[in-house]
């Protein structure tokens, strides 16, 4: 089983190189390279913009005491999509674009929801007073050694 990740990387590389050669034969090498660079740029900008939006939504849900699991799964799919879009290649870009569609994110949410637990702790001050304690300290060496 320790060879499985190596085989997956090899298979992914083979698929990417095959697509690159076939597309470069049709469009030309320069245009193919520009498309790969453009998809990387799109991936970076999407992750940046959507990531900030989802982070704000998670904060708002936490403030309200609601479960932010859906937003967390969306952020996971967004990070994966961004990583796949930034990785040069057509197959990885296609997989990254799939992860950006809402119906794919909903499918991921349905599959991953049972594995998330949400705990919300609210600290309440019963006395109504500010429990602030002030004090001073001195460091003394233990001379009994």
Secondary structure, DSSP 4 states (H G I P E B T S, - for coil): -TTHHHHHHHHHHHHHHHHHHHHHHHH-HHHHHHHHHHHHHHHHHHHHHHHHHHHHHHHHHHHHT---HHHHHHHHHHHHHHHHHHSSSHHHHHHHHHHHSHHHHHHHHHHHGGG----------SS-S-------------TT-
